[in-house]
Amino acid sequence: MSKDELYQRISEILVKTFDIESARIRPDARLGEDLDVDSIDAVDLIVQLKPLLGGNLKPEAFKTVRTVSDVVDVVHGMMNEVASAPTGD
């Protein structure tokens, strides 16, 4: 999944799960200050992202996330780790 596709998916989650107007969601939008996503909401967001990541969810990676773009970067990085992991064959 490309970063653009991932951004669109995260935007959809923010709109559907947190009732955030799509016009407010931009890559540089700060989760707390601009979108009113608090720490409990952030946990819900991570739960919503879990299906995209399979078993590679690392909540500690989200500690430095501040913007929508940060979320995209962290999730994209985790997805690439899963894709490049050895299969054990």
Stockholm file with secondary structure:
# STOCKHOLM 1.0

chainA/1-89         MSKDELYQRISEILVKTFDIESARIRPDARLGEDLDVDSIDAVDLIVQLKPLLGGNLKPEAFKTVRTVSDVVDVVHGMMNEVASAPTGD
#=GR chainA/1-89 SS CCHHHHHHHHHHHHHHHHCCCGGGCCTTCBTTTTTCCCHHHHHHHHHHHHHHHTTCCCGGGGGGCCBHHHHHHHHHHHHHHHHHSCCCC
#=GC SS_cons        CCHHHHHHHHHHHHHHHHCCCGGGCCTTCBTTTTTCCCHHHHHHHHHHHHHHHTTCCCGGGGGGCCBHHHHHHHHHHHHHHHHHSCCCC
//
